Amino acid sequence: MAIALIALGGNLQQPERQVSKAIEVLAQTPGLTLLQASSLYATAPVGYDNQPDFINAVVQMATEIEAPHLMQLLLEIEQQFGRERPFPNAPRILDLDLLDYDGMQLDTPLLTLPHPRMHMRGFVVVPLAEIVPDFVLPSGQSVVEWLTTNKHDDVRKLDPNSIR
């Protein structure tokens, strides 16, 4: 079994519910076993500012599904949730990113592993640090080291009791 790290995010149609439901869908998908799920975090949008805040999380999964097939599955789940891609950084119901797959290095038109920008995104690193604090980013820093050297106060952990 391989260990996969998947980032989840969304900012449309009750995003807390969308991200939570996506975690449930992943946990119930044959070939995937949920090992850990982070808390939900709220963050301001990046790239295109005229949109609602995002809700983000990271999950750690054990899987028998090969990395390219897992990425295809993630894209299919996004479609099931109604994901549209009208322009880069557009508002979305659900975004699923394969961050890491057993430390594999891969660069194809469909998938680059590890995710090339994860170390630039507090909304990925903060929830990742919650569940896998010793994970080493492509930059060479552990997520805990990253937290001590990078600004991330814009990533706000949600109170689980406030989630609808």
MARPAKOL-312342 format. One line per field, with one value per residue: residue number from 1; residue in one letter; chain; x, y, z of N, C-alpha, C in turn. Coordinates in nm, 3 decimals. Layout:
residues N
i NUM, ...
aa A, ...
ch A, ...
nX X, ...
nY Y, ...
nZ Z, ...
caX X, ...
caY Y, ...
caZ Z, ...
cX X, ...
cY Y, ...
cZ Z, ...
***
This chain:
residues 164
i 1, 2, 3, 4, 5, 6, 7, 8, 9, 10, 11, 12, 13, 14, 15, 16, 17, 18, 19, 20, 21, 22, 23, 24, 25, 26, 27, 28, 29, 30, 31, 32, 33, 34, 35, 36, 37, 38, 39, 40, 41, 42, 43, 44, 45, 46, 47, 48, 49, 50, 51, 52, 53, 54, 55, 56, 57, 58, 59, 60, 61, 62, 63, 64, 65, 66, 67, 68, 69, 70, 71, 72, 73, 74, 75, 76, 77, 78, 79, 80, 81, 82, 83, 84, 85, 86, 87, 88, 89, 90, 91, 92, 93, 94, 95, 96, 97, 98, 99, 100, 101, 102, 103, 104, 105, 106, 107, 108, 109, 110, 111, 112, 113, 114, 115, 116, 117, 118, 119, 120, 121, 122, 123, 124, 125, 126, 127, 128, 129, 130, 131, 132, 133, 134, 135, 136, 137, 138, 139, 140, 141, 142, 143, 144, 145, 146, 147, 148, 149, 150, 151, 152, 153, 154, 155, 156, 157, 158, 159, 160, 161, 162, 163, 164
aa M, A, I, A, L, I, A, L, G, G, N, L, Q, Q, P, E, R, Q, V, S, K, A, I, E, V, L, A, Q, T, P, G, L, T, L, L, Q, A, S, S, L, Y, A, T, A, P, V, G, Y, D, N, Q, P, D, F, I, N, A, V, V, Q, M, A, T, E, I, E, A, P, H, L, M, Q, L, L, L, E, I, E, Q, Q, F, G, R, E, R, P, F, P, N, A, P, R, I, L, D, L, D, L, L, D, Y, D, G, M, Q, L, D, T, P, L, L, T, L, P, H, P, R, M, H, M, R, G, F, V, V, V, P, L, A, E, I, V, P, D, F, V, L, P, S, G, Q, S, V, V, E, W, L, T, T, N, K, H, D, D, V, R, K, L, D, P, N, S, I, R
ch A, A, A, A, A, A, A, A, A, A, A, A, A, A, A, A, A, A, A, A, A, A, A, A, A, A, A, A, A, A, A, A, A, A, A, A, A, A, A, A, A, A, A, A, A, A, A, A, A, A, A, A, A, A, A, A, A, A, A, A, A, A, A, A, A, A, A, A, A, A, A, A, A, A, A, A, A, A, A, A, A, A, A, A, A, A, A, A, A, A, A, A, A, A, A, A, A, A, A, A, A, A, A, A, A, A, A, A, A, A, A, A, A, A, A, A, A, A, A, A, A, A, A, A, A, A, A, A, A, A, A, A, A, A, A, A, A, A, A, A, A, A, A, A, A, A, A, A, A, A, A, A, A, A, A, A, A, A, A, A, A, A, A, A
nX 0.083, 0.045, 0.111, -0.081, -0.111, -0.360, -0.490, -0.773, -1.017, -1.246, -1.491, -1.754, -2.111, -2.178, -1.907, -1.782, -1.941, -1.911, -1.636, -1.615, -1.793, -1.659, -1.434, -1.559, -1.649, -1.402, -1.306, -1.483, -1.429, -1.348, -1.032, -0.909, -0.810, -0.889, -0.657, -0.589, -0.743, -0.724, -0.821, -1.069, -0.989, -1.003, -0.932, -0.818, -0.886, -0.651, -0.478, -0.714, -0.905, -1.173, -1.385, -1.542, -1.398, -1.189, -1.237, -1.028, -0.854, -0.652, -0.592, -0.467, -0.412, -0.420, -0.347, -0.419, -0.430, -0.270, -0.062, -0.115, -0.373, -0.508, -0.502, -0.664, -0.903, -0.949, -1.002, -1.239, -1.406, -1.414, -1.563, -1.805, -1.894, -1.957, -1.761, -1.633, -1.428, -1.383, -1.187, -0.841, -0.783, -1.045, -1.358, -1.471, -1.650, -1.529, -1.194, -0.940, -0.622, -0.346, -0.093, 0.133, 0.271, 0.374, 0.634, 0.706, 0.855, 0.740, 0.660, 0.432, 0.197, -0.052, 0.002, 0.214, 0.448, 0.637, 0.360, 0.413, 0.381, 0.308, 0.458, 0.440, 0.204, 0.022, -0.231, -0.221, 0.007, -0.034, -0.268, -0.152, 0.066, -0.068, -0.151, 0.066, 0.334, 0.608, 0.649, 0.837, 0.879, 0.895, 1.081, 1.269, 1.240, 1.089, 0.738, 0.684, 0.914, 0.874, 0.649, 0.761, 0.912, 0.768, 0.503, 0.175, -0.056, -0.294, -0.435, -0.698, -0.804, -1.103, -1.367, -1.487, -1.745, -1.883, -1.929, -2.153
nY -0.119, 0.220, 0.552, 0.833, 1.185, 1.422, 1.731, 1.928, 2.161, 2.437, 2.690, 2.747, 2.702, 2.622, 2.557, 2.428, 2.204, 2.084, 2.017, 1.850, 1.646, 1.553, 1.439, 1.225, 1.085, 1.014, 0.846, 0.635, 0.525, 0.252, 0.095, 0.299, 0.405, 0.593, 0.745, 0.969, 1.284, 1.631, 1.917, 2.159, 2.452, 2.804, 3.030, 3.322, 3.392, 3.312, 3.463, 3.527, 3.761, 3.843, 3.683, 3.438, 3.337, 3.045, 2.705, 2.469, 2.153, 1.866, 1.528, 1.207, 0.913, 0.559, 0.359, 0.146, 0.222, 0.326, 0.618, 0.792, 0.699, 0.751, 1.029, 1.077, 0.973, 1.160, 1.387, 1.301, 1.285, 1.556, 1.644, 1.510, 1.656, 1.888, 2.059, 2.329, 2.487, 2.776, 2.977, 3.036, 2.997, 3.037, 3.066, 2.772, 2.463, 2.231, 2.135, 1.910, 1.807, 1.606, 1.576, 1.431, 1.109, 0.849, 0.959, 0.967, 1.080, 1.248, 1.361, 1.445, 1.526, 1.514, 1.494, 1.610, 1.519, 1.549, 1.772, 2.070, 2.330, 2.318, 2.393, 2.664, 2.743, 2.829, 2.740, 2.477, 2.374, 2.427, 2.264, 2.020, 2.002, 1.956, 1.688, 1.537, 1.608, 1.565, 1.558, 1.618, 1.891, 1.977, 2.181, 2.108, 2.163, 2.059, 2.039, 2.153, 2.310, 2.487, 2.625, 2.781, 2.964, 3.094, 3.315, 3.265, 3.343, 3.400, 3.173, 3.019, 2.813, 2.630, 2.618, 2.309, 2.282, 2.486, 2.426, 2.374
nZ 0.000, -0.078, 0.050, 0.032, 0.008, 0.012, -0.084, -0.010, -0.114, -0.135, -0.222, -0.270, -0.247, 0.033, 0.148, 0.371, 0.411, 0.160, 0.146, 0.372, 0.295, 0.069, 0.190, 0.316, 0.086, -0.031, 0.174, 0.151, -0.092, -0.295, -0.266, -0.138, 0.185, 0.458, 0.661, 0.817, 0.879, 0.847, 1.045, 0.941, 0.758, 0.708, 0.446, 0.272, -0.075, -0.341, -0.605, -0.765, -0.640, -0.606, -0.473, -0.252, 0.071, 0.104, 0.207, 0.347, 0.368, 0.453, 0.373, 0.471, 0.305, 0.270, -0.006, -0.286, -0.538, -0.829, -0.874, -1.113, -1.182, -0.947, -0.947, -1.167, -1.065, -0.860, -1.014, -1.133, -0.908, -0.839, -1.061, -1.014, -0.800, -0.923, -1.027, -1.208, -1.455, -1.538, -1.558, -1.461, -1.111, -1.041, -0.857, -0.683, -0.635, -0.544, -0.504, -0.562, -0.485, -0.551, -0.340, -0.255, -0.313, -0.170, -0.167, -0.431, -0.737, -1.013, -1.337, -1.548, -1.815, -1.685, -1.412, -1.155, -0.924, -0.623, -0.540, -0.706, -0.596, -0.333, -0.108, -0.110, -0.014, 0.249, 0.317, 0.254, 0.383, 0.660, 0.743, 0.669, 0.841, 1.076, 1.061, 0.962, 1.084, 1.046, 0.776, 0.483, 0.279, -0.077, -0.085, 0.097, 0.363, 0.671, 0.740, 0.987, 1.031, 0.821, 0.914, 1.114, 0.977, 0.780, 0.684, 0.794, 0.913, 0.800, 0.767, 0.905, 1.159, 1.174, 1.410, 1.504, 1.603, 1.488, 1.230, 0.971
caX 0.000, 0.112, 0.052, -0.107, -0.158, -0.451, -0.544, -0.911, -1.055, -1.363, -1.545, -1.891, -2.218, -2.149, -1.779, -1.752, -2.012, -1.854, -1.507, -1.644, -1.854, -1.553, -1.355, -1.640, -1.645, -1.269, -1.297, -1.569, -1.390, -1.269, -0.889, -0.859, -0.839, -0.857, -0.573, -0.602, -0.796, -0.699, -0.933, -1.099, -0.927, -1.052, -0.826, -0.855, -0.851, -0.521, -0.478, -0.834, -0.952, -1.315, -1.458, -1.545, -1.287, -1.185, -1.225, -0.925, -0.816, -0.562, -0.611, -0.365, -0.483, -0.349, -0.412, -0.367, -0.448, -0.147, -0.070, -0.190, -0.514, -0.563, -0.526, -0.784, -1.016, -0.973, -1.068, -1.376, -1.481, -1.441, -1.673, -1.928, -1.935, -1.996, -1.647, -1.618, -1.298, -1.400, -1.061, -0.751, -0.812, -1.187, -1.430, -1.501, -1.719, -1.431, -1.064, -0.864, -0.485, -0.259, 0.028, 0.245, 0.235, 0.488, 0.761, 0.733, 0.878, 0.673, 0.627, 0.357, 0.097, -0.163, 0.039, 0.350, 0.468, 0.536, 0.292, 0.521, 0.359, 0.251, 0.537, 0.412, 0.064, -0.009, -0.356, -0.185, 0.109, -0.087, -0.338, -0.059, 0.144, -0.155, -0.162, 0.195, 0.428, 0.745, 0.655, 0.936, 0.831, 0.993, 1.185, 1.365, 1.199, 0.974, 0.625, 0.699, 1.013, 0.809, 0.561, 0.840, 0.983, 0.680, 0.380, 0.057, -0.163, -0.418, -0.499, -0.771, -0.867, -1.244, -1.420, -1.570, -1.884, -1.947, -1.947, -2.292
caY 0.000, 0.350, 0.658, 0.952, 1.306, 1.491, 1.858, 1.954, 2.299, 2.485, 2.814, 2.767, 2.610, 2.572, 2.486, 2.337, 2.079, 2.024, 1.956, 1.737, 1.539, 1.497, 1.350, 1.102, 1.014, 0.952, 0.737, 0.525, 0.483, 0.128, 0.114, 0.407, 0.396, 0.718, 0.729, 1.089, 1.404, 1.752, 2.007, 2.249, 2.583, 2.908, 3.116, 3.415, 3.340, 3.345, 3.478, 3.601, 3.802, 3.877, 3.559, 3.407, 3.263, 2.901, 2.609, 2.374, 2.042, 1.767, 1.392, 1.106, 0.792, 0.441, 0.326, 0.047, 0.284, 0.390, 0.764, 0.854, 0.660, 0.823, 1.167, 1.072, 0.954, 1.287, 1.473, 1.252, 1.326, 1.698, 1.656, 1.467, 1.766, 2.000, 2.148, 2.394, 2.554, 2.883, 3.051, 3.000, 3.047, 3.071, 3.003, 2.632, 2.382, 2.139, 2.119, 1.802, 1.803, 1.501, 1.644, 1.338, 0.969, 0.768, 1.023, 0.949, 1.196, 1.221, 1.482, 1.411, 1.632, 1.502, 1.491, 1.636, 1.480, 1.604, 1.890, 2.169, 2.458, 2.300, 2.464, 2.807, 2.761, 2.805, 2.665, 2.335, 2.336, 2.428, 2.138, 1.909, 1.996, 1.901, 1.542, 1.473, 1.715, 1.537, 1.554, 1.709, 1.958, 1.978, 2.281, 2.048, 2.191, 1.987, 2.132, 2.226, 2.415, 2.586, 2.707, 2.876, 3.060, 3.152, 3.379, 3.182, 3.385, 3.414, 3.042, 3.016, 2.684, 2.644, 2.547, 2.201, 2.301, 2.591, 2.377, 2.335
caZ 0.000, -0.083, 0.131, -0.049, 0.075, -0.079, -0.036, -0.049, -0.095, -0.207, -0.166, -0.317, -0.205, 0.168, 0.131, 0.482, 0.381, 0.039, 0.181, 0.462, 0.215, -0.016, 0.275, 0.329, -0.042, -0.042, 0.273, 0.108, -0.226, -0.297, -0.294, -0.052, 0.327, 0.527, 0.779, 0.898, 0.814, 0.925, 1.070, 0.830, 0.771, 0.618, 0.394, 0.167, -0.207, -0.397, -0.750, -0.807, -0.508, -0.602, -0.447, -0.108, 0.131, 0.081, 0.317, 0.307, 0.456, 0.395, 0.422, 0.445, 0.264, 0.222, -0.132, -0.381, -0.669, -0.876, -0.869, -1.223, -1.172, -0.832, -0.991, -1.253, -0.974, -0.793, -1.112, -1.148, -0.789, -0.857, -1.158, -0.947, -0.712, -1.007, -1.052, -1.338, -1.468, -1.635, -1.570, -1.351, -0.977, -1.031, -0.746, -0.714, -0.535, -0.486, -0.568, -0.500, -0.535, -0.500, -0.295, -0.245, -0.326, -0.125, -0.201, -0.574, -0.823, -1.140, -1.411, -1.670, -1.841, -1.591, -1.271, -1.110, -0.784, -0.534, -0.592, -0.716, -0.526, -0.199, -0.007, -0.121, 0.022, 0.390, 0.329, 0.241, 0.482, 0.797, 0.773, 0.655, 0.966, 1.180, 1.054, 0.932, 1.115, 1.002, 0.631, 0.425, 0.159, -0.187, -0.055, 0.188, 0.500, 0.723, 0.751, 1.113, 1.005, 0.734, 0.997, 1.193, 0.891, 0.679, 0.730, 0.770, 1.004, 0.723, 0.767, 1.032, 1.191, 1.207, 1.525, 1.452, 1.648, 1.409, 1.093, 0.944
cX 0.087, 0.040, 0.041, -0.154, -0.238, -0.500, -0.684, -0.939, -1.180, -1.413, -1.686, -1.985, -2.188, -2.019, -1.741, -1.816, -1.950, -1.723, -1.528, -1.702, -1.749, -1.462, -1.428, -1.636, -1.511, -1.258, -1.378, -1.533, -1.308, -1.124, -0.827, -0.901, -0.796, -0.775, -0.589, -0.665, -0.769, -0.832, -0.960, -1.040, -0.987, -0.934, -0.883, -0.815, -0.715, -0.537, -0.594, -0.909, -1.103, -1.401, -1.455, -1.418, -1.301, -1.185, -1.130, -0.904, -0.715, -0.595, -0.490, -0.440, -0.383, -0.422, -0.340, -0.374, -0.319, -0.168, -0.146, -0.340, -0.582, -0.592, -0.649, -0.910, -1.050, -1.044, -1.214, -1.463, -1.512, -1.560, -1.806, -1.983, -1.976, -1.885, -1.651, -1.485, -1.308, -1.273, -0.973, -0.790, -0.958, -1.247, -1.465, -1.572, -1.618, -1.306, -0.990, -0.726, -0.410, -0.125, 0.150, 0.192, 0.360, 0.624, 0.798, 0.762, 0.826, 0.643, 0.565, 0.260, -0.018, -0.122, 0.187, 0.355, 0.612, 0.475, 0.391, 0.503, 0.311, 0.326, 0.518, 0.274, 0.039, -0.135, -0.338, -0.095, 0.052, -0.168, -0.249, 0.023, 0.062, -0.154, -0.030, 0.307, 0.572, 0.758, 0.754, 0.884, 0.936, 1.106, 1.294, 1.333, 1.089, 0.860, 0.633, 0.803, 0.952, 0.723, 0.637, 0.905, 0.895, 0.552, 0.262, -0.059, -0.296, -0.493, -0.563, -0.839, -1.011, -1.279, -1.513, -1.717, -1.958, -1.978, -2.089, -2.301
cY 0.124, 0.447, 0.782, 1.065, 1.387, 1.619, 1.875, 2.102, 2.332, 2.613, 2.846, 2.664, 2.542, 2.491, 2.394, 2.201, 2.009, 1.951, 1.837, 1.619, 1.474, 1.403, 1.218, 1.020, 0.944, 0.832, 0.615, 0.470, 0.354, 0.156, 0.226, 0.381, 0.526, 0.686, 0.848, 1.200, 1.523, 1.819, 2.086, 2.386, 2.678, 2.994, 3.208, 3.356, 3.390, 3.359, 3.561, 3.634, 3.823, 3.751, 3.530, 3.336, 3.114, 2.825, 2.501, 2.267, 1.956, 1.632, 1.307, 0.976, 0.680, 0.399, 0.218, 0.103, 0.353, 0.541, 0.826, 0.821, 0.731, 0.968, 1.173, 1.056, 1.084, 1.385, 1.431, 1.291, 1.475, 1.719, 1.616, 1.577, 1.890, 2.100, 2.200, 2.468, 2.669, 2.965, 3.013, 3.070, 3.090, 3.010, 2.859, 2.563, 2.293, 2.134, 2.011, 1.798, 1.688, 1.567, 1.554, 1.196, 0.888, 0.827, 1.013, 1.083, 1.161, 1.354, 1.442, 1.525, 1.630, 1.529, 1.520, 1.605, 1.500, 1.729, 2.006, 2.298, 2.440, 2.378, 2.615, 2.841, 2.726, 2.723, 2.516, 2.294, 2.331, 2.302, 2.015, 1.892, 1.937, 1.748, 1.470, 1.576, 1.690, 1.530, 1.658, 1.760, 1.952, 2.079, 2.226, 2.073, 2.094, 2.088, 2.213, 2.337, 2.526, 2.680, 2.811, 2.984, 3.128, 3.208, 3.288, 3.220, 3.408, 3.281, 3.023, 2.880, 2.709, 2.564, 2.437, 2.215, 2.404, 2.544, 2.325, 2.201
cZ 0.000, 0.011, 0.043, 0.041, -0.026, -0.012, -0.092, -0.025, -0.175, -0.143, -0.216, -0.256, -0.071, 0.168, 0.247, 0.457, 0.261, 0.071, 0.274, 0.387, 0.125, 0.065, 0.294, 0.201, -0.060, 0.051, 0.230, -0.030, -0.219, -0.338, -0.214, 0.093, 0.393, 0.652, 0.874, 0.813, 0.905, 0.961, 0.941, 0.862, 0.669, 0.575, 0.287, 0.031, -0.253, -0.548, -0.803, -0.679, -0.496, -0.587, -0.297, -0.061, 0.100, 0.213, 0.266, 0.412, 0.381, 0.456, 0.387, 0.421, 0.236, 0.095, -0.210, -0.522, -0.708, -0.890, -0.987, -1.219, -1.055, -0.872, -1.080, -1.168, -0.903, -0.888, -1.133, -1.029, -0.796, -0.951, -1.095, -0.856, -0.791, -1.036, -1.195, -1.338, -1.569, -1.659, -1.451, -1.221, -0.957, -0.904, -0.784, -0.599, -0.464, -0.572, -0.491, -0.565, -0.470, -0.469, -0.301, -0.254, -0.296, -0.162, -0.348, -0.641, -0.961, -1.205, -1.544, -1.697, -1.740, -1.447, -1.250, -0.961, -0.745, -0.595, -0.591, -0.639, -0.382, -0.092, -0.013, -0.066, 0.169, 0.408, 0.303, 0.356, 0.624, 0.827, 0.759, 0.782, 1.080, 1.180, 1.028, 0.957, 1.069, 0.850, 0.580, 0.292, 0.048, -0.166, 0.037, 0.335, 0.542, 0.733, 0.881, 1.098, 0.921, 0.818, 1.077, 1.108, 0.788, 0.742, 0.696, 0.861, 0.933, 0.713, 0.904, 1.051, 1.232, 1.332, 1.473, 1.492, 1.564, 1.266, 1.076, 0.879
***
